[in-house]
Amino acid sequence: MKKLFKVALAAVCILMIGNFAKAQTKIGYINFQGLITQMPEAKTVKAQLDVYSKQFTDELTTMSTEYQTKGKEFQTQSATMTDAVRTSKTTELQDLQKRIQDYQTTAQQKFDERTNELSKPLIDKARAALTVVAKEKGYNYVLDSGQVQLLVSPEGDDLMAAVKAKLGLK
């Protein structure tokens, strides 16, 4: 009976020590977006995206100017137009407005795709460095402090300096 009690007590102690060890997880944090914007490659990506965006902006400006011109022309001449012409011009303006909206949607989708395409290598590089640093420092979890509001956090758990050093950033 005493032997059984000792074995049960030992088993309970082992289980409690195992649970206690599991509860000792380390959690760190980093402003991931801030890290990416500090990478030298981010400036190149931003420049490429600015050039790409300008193409869409120029086309939208041209379309908007055409819409405004036709709208003003319609307002000044609508009193003298026949009903058929007025209906035709109204339909034309509505079609132009729909084309502008469709173009904006398409342009935004293409811009987002291009942003993701150009940003993926930076994100992968930063994530790889962060993974290495987290493993070296024994962190089980790393939160993005740019996405999560940390109310209290010890300075020692901020991995920004270590990851920047791993990436060779100042």
Secondary structure, DSSP 8 states (H G I E B T S, - for coil): -HHHHHHHHHHHHHHHHHHHHHT---EEEE-HHHHHHHSHHHHHHHHHHHHHHHHHHHHHHHHHHHHHHHHHHHHHHGGGS-HHHHHHHHHHHHHHHHHHHHHHHHHHHHHHHHHHHHHHHHHHHHHHHHHHHHHHHT-SEEEETTTS--SS--GGGB-HHHHHHHHT--
